[in-house]
């Protein structure tokens, strides 16, 4: 499965917008993010969970994988704050594409560099 960078960011934004008692699954996220498949969303949640950005529960059924998202972690909030700005996100994606990376730690490092450059003018 290919990791979709925009899907990662959009999932983080949707989870942040959810209430504390909201039930969040790839199906509920798909309702809000219909431009992505449920598989793309589920995979993004798995990767964000593995990276420590989301608190998730992986669910596996016969011929179906699913996920319950319990919320953002502190680390997830920090990462989202780095990539929230659309201009910063565009620069992060451009830089990542140039060097051929999509790994979350690399995206976080690029975001830090883009923000630092923005601060220094």
FIRO-565396 format. One record per residue (C-alpha): residue in three letters; x, y, z. Coordinates in steps of 0.25 Angstrom, whole numbers, padded with zeros to 4 digits, always signed. Layout:
<pts>
ALAXYZ
...
</pts>
This chain:
<pts>
UNK+0000+0000+0000
UNK+0005+0014-0003
UNK+0006+0024+0007
UNK-0002+0037+0003
UNK+0004+0050+0009
UNK-0008+0058+0008
UNK-0017+0047+0014
UNK-0008+0047+0026
UNK-0009+0062+0028
UNK-0024+0062+0026
UNK-0026+0050+0035
UNK-0019+0058+0046
UNK-0027+0070+0044
UNK-0040+0062+0044
UNK-0036+0055+0057
UNK-0032+0068+0064
UNK-0046+0074+0060
UNK-0054+0062+0066
UNK-0059+0063+0080
UNK-0054+0055+0092
UNK-0066+0045+0092
UNK-0067+0044+0076
UNK-0065+0030+0070
UNK-0055+0031+0059
UNK-0052+0020+0050
UNK-0047+0019+0035
UNK-0062+0019+0031
UNK-0065+0032+0039
UNK-0053+0039+0034
UNK-0056+0034+0019
UNK-0070+0041+0021
UNK-0062+0054+0023
UNK-0050+0051+0014
UNK-0057+0045+0002
UNK-0046+0048-0007
UNK-0038+0036-0001
UNK-0042+0021+0000
UNK-0045+0015+0013
UNK-0032+0006+0011
UNK-0024+0019+0009
UNK-0030+0025+0022
UNK-0028+0012+0029
UNK-0014+0011+0025
UNK-0011+0025+0028
UNK-0016+0023+0042
UNK-0008+0010+0044
UNK+0005+0018+0040
UNK+0001+0030+0049
UNK-0001+0021+0060
UNK+0012+0013+0058
UNK+0019+0027+0058
UNK+0013+0031+0071
UNK+0004+0042+0065
UNK-0009+0035+0067
UNK-0015+0027+0079
UNK-0021+0015+0071
UNK-0027+0001+0072
UNK-0024-0008+0060
UNK-0036-0017+0057
UNK-0034-0029+0048
UNK-0046-0037+0042
UNK-0047-0048+0032
UNK-0043-0040+0019
UNK-0044-0026+0025
UNK-0035-0018+0034
UNK-0041-0006+0041
UNK-0036+0004+0052
UNK-0042+0012+0063
UNK-0036+0025+0066
UNK-0036+0030+0080
UNK-0029+0043+0078
UNK-0016+0050+0075
UNK-0004+0048+0084
UNK+0004+0060+0089
UNK+0014+0056+0078
UNK+0003+0057+0068
UNK-0001+0070+0072
UNK+0013+0075+0070
UNK+0014+0069+0057
UNK+0001+0075+0052
UNK+0005+0089+0057
UNK+0017+0088+0048
UNK+0009+0084+0036
UNK-0004+0092+0038
UNK-0001+0104+0030
UNK-0004+0101+0015
UNK+0008+0109+0010
UNK+0017+0101+0019
UNK+0011+0088+0015
UNK+0013+0091+0001
UNK+0028+0094+0003
UNK+0029+0081+0011
UNK+0023+0073+0000
UNK+0032+0079-0010
UNK+0044+0077-0003
UNK+0040+0063+0001
UNK+0037+0060-0014
UNK+0051+0065-0018
UNK+0058+0056-0009
UNK+0049+0044-0011
UNK+0044+0042+0003
UNK+0030+0040+0010
UNK+0034+0035+0023
UNK+0028+0042+0035
UNK+0041+0045+0042
UNK+0046+0051+0029
UNK+0034+0060+0027
UNK+0035+0065+0041
UNK+0050+0068+0039
UNK+0046+0076+0026
UNK+0035+0083+0033
UNK+0045+0088+0044
UNK+0054+0093+0033
UNK+0043+0100+0025
UNK+0038+0107+0038
UNK+0052+0111+0042
UNK+0055+0117+0028
UNK+0041+0124+0029
UNK+0045+0130+0043
UNK+0059+0135+0038
UNK+0053+0142+0026
</pts>
